[in-house]
Structures are given as structure tokens and as C-alpha cells.
Amino acid sequence: MSREEFSQLPLHQKIKTLYLEGTFVVGIRYYRHKVNLYLLENEYIEVFYNHKKDRIDKIDFLERDHSRMKFYLDQIKL
């Protein structure tokens, strides 16, 4: 599945795809979210879960040059 195809999926389908086809890497706390990092094919994808509102606020690709990458570097291989 390409980045464009994944990006066009509705939220519930993104969740299902990550659950069935992705590999959970690590979870971190980031401001008011718990962020779970998944590997789907060769792409890292973050799932931002807002525990106070009990909902997923965002699912998005993590660019390899993003500053948040430093939180994951001890857990991933680039």
C-alpha cells in the first residue's frame, strides 16, 4: 500500500490496517498524547491517542528527519 493510498483511508480503516499489517515498535508520551509508533512496510506511522478524551486524534507518517524521531532512535533501525 502506498503512502497516498494509506492517507486516503478513513480513520477506522487506518487503524485496522495498522493492527493487521503493521508492526508495533514502541509507545511514548508526547504532551497530552500517548503516541504509538508502527512500522508498515518501510514507513513509520504514529498513532496519537488522547487518553483524557479516549480517542485517536491523529494517525500520520513520521518523517525520518522530524525532531520527534529522537524519542524513538534507541528502539528503531533506520
Secondary structure as UniProt FT lines:
FT   HELIX           3..8
FT   HELIX           11..21
FT   STRAND          23..30
FT   TURN            31..32
FT   STRAND          33..40
FT   TURN            41..42
FT   STRAND          43..50
FT   TURN            51..54
FT   STRAND          55..61
FT   TURN            64..65
FT   HELIX           67..71
FT   TURN            72..75
//
